[in-house]
Amino acid sequence: MQIREARESLLFSKKFGNKKTFENFEEFVLANAMFKNSILSYAKCFSSSGTGKISIDANEIILSHTVTYKISVGDFDKYFELFDYCSNFIVTQVNKKTDKIEYRLGIKIKFN
């Protein structure tokens, strides 16, 4: 859910950030807040998790960003690639866990 939130927040930020100039300060604040939320949601994927929970190894990817008053829409494609990579990793890990549970219990697990 966190990686999906990161992606959706970045899409929203890009929507406002693609404008040549902000019509009002609130648009800048919203675009900037969604960008920051995207980064925070992404970072949550690396936080500690309990036994049996999936988290991403922080040694795999390093992402840094400096504070700016300009929305760096040109760099967003890199973030989308990163979020897609993380999503694929998470799906793979969930599938591995699910396969083990299915084998152990002898049942088929379906996702909605």
VMD Tcl script that draws the C-alpha trace (Angstrom):
set ca {
  {0.00 0.00 0.00}
  {2.85 2.38 0.79}
  {4.48 2.01 -2.61}
  {1.09 2.55 -4.27}
  {0.53 5.66 -2.15}
  {3.98 6.91 -3.16}
  {3.15 6.47 -6.83}
  {-0.31 8.08 -6.63}
  {1.06 11.03 -4.63}
  {3.76 11.54 -7.24}
  {1.14 11.46 -10.03}
  {-0.87 14.14 -8.21}
  {2.26 16.26 -7.69}
  {3.14 15.91 -11.37}
  {-0.35 17.04 -12.36}
  {0.17 20.39 -10.60}
  {3.91 20.56 -11.26}
  {3.51 20.37 -15.05}
  {2.02 23.85 -15.09}
  {4.47 26.53 -16.22}
  {3.45 28.74 -13.30}
  {1.25 28.04 -10.32}
  {-2.02 29.92 -10.39}
  {-1.84 30.40 -6.64}
  {0.37 29.49 -3.72}
  {-2.01 26.74 -2.61}
  {-1.28 24.80 -5.83}
  {2.43 24.96 -5.07}
  {1.82 23.82 -1.50}
  {-0.33 20.89 -2.68}
  {2.17 19.82 -5.35}
  {5.08 20.07 -2.91}
  {3.15 18.26 -0.15}
  {2.24 15.40 -2.49}
  {5.88 15.12 -3.59}
  {7.01 14.94 0.05}
  {4.26 12.43 0.85}
  {5.47 10.32 -2.06}
  {9.01 10.22 -0.65}
  {7.78 9.47 2.88}
  {5.51 6.68 1.68}
  {8.39 5.21 -0.30}
  {10.65 5.36 2.76}
  {8.09 3.45 4.84}
  {8.77 0.42 2.64}
  {12.20 0.19 4.27}
  {11.07 0.43 7.89}
  {11.39 -2.54 10.20}
  {8.70 -5.14 9.97}
  {7.62 -7.96 12.23}
  {8.15 -11.65 11.69}
  {6.54 -12.81 8.46}
  {6.09 -9.25 7.17}
  {7.72 -8.08 3.96}
  {10.02 -5.09 3.80}
  {12.49 -3.93 1.20}
  {16.21 -4.22 1.91}
  {17.51 -0.66 2.26}
  {20.86 -1.70 0.78}
  {19.28 -2.22 -2.63}
  {18.35 1.35 -3.52}
  {19.57 4.77 -2.48}
  {17.41 7.82 -3.20}
  {18.20 11.33 -2.13}
  {16.56 14.63 -2.75}
  {17.39 18.11 -1.59}
  {14.88 20.71 -0.48}
  {13.82 23.01 -3.28}
  {11.01 25.41 -4.02}
  {10.68 24.08 -7.55}
  {8.82 20.87 -8.31}
  {11.29 18.68 -10.19}
  {8.74 17.20 -12.59}
  {11.52 16.32 -15.04}
  {12.91 13.83 -12.53}
  {9.57 12.15 -11.80}
  {10.09 9.43 -14.42}
  {13.05 8.16 -12.36}
  {10.81 7.94 -9.31}
  {8.10 6.13 -11.26}
  {10.71 3.60 -12.45}
  {11.84 3.16 -8.86}
  {8.28 2.69 -7.59}
  {7.58 0.16 -10.35}
  {10.74 -1.75 -9.41}
  {9.69 -1.78 -5.75}
  {6.14 -2.85 -6.63}
  {7.46 -5.78 -8.64}
  {9.79 -6.77 -5.79}
  {6.93 -6.64 -3.28}
  {4.63 -8.72 -5.51}
  {7.38 -11.32 -5.93}
  {7.94 -11.52 -2.18}
  {4.21 -11.76 -1.43}
  {3.88 -14.54 -4.02}
  {6.76 -16.47 -2.45}
  {5.16 -16.22 1.01}
  {1.77 -17.17 -0.41}
  {3.23 -20.21 -2.19}
  {4.74 -21.44 1.09}
  {1.46 -20.96 2.95}
  {-0.50 -22.71 0.20}
  {1.91 -25.65 0.24}
  {1.87 -25.90 4.03}
  {-1.92 -25.70 4.33}
  {-2.78 -27.50 1.11}
  {-5.16 -24.77 -0.04}
  {-5.26 -22.20 -2.85}
  {-5.14 -18.54 -1.78}
  {-6.93 -16.02 -3.99}
  {-6.32 -12.28 -4.05}
  {-9.08 -9.75 -4.65}
}
mol new
graphics top color blue
foreach p $ca { graphics top sphere $p radius 0.5 }
foreach p [lrange $ca 0 end-1] q [lrange $ca 1 end] { graphics top cylinder $p $q radius 0.2 }
display resetview
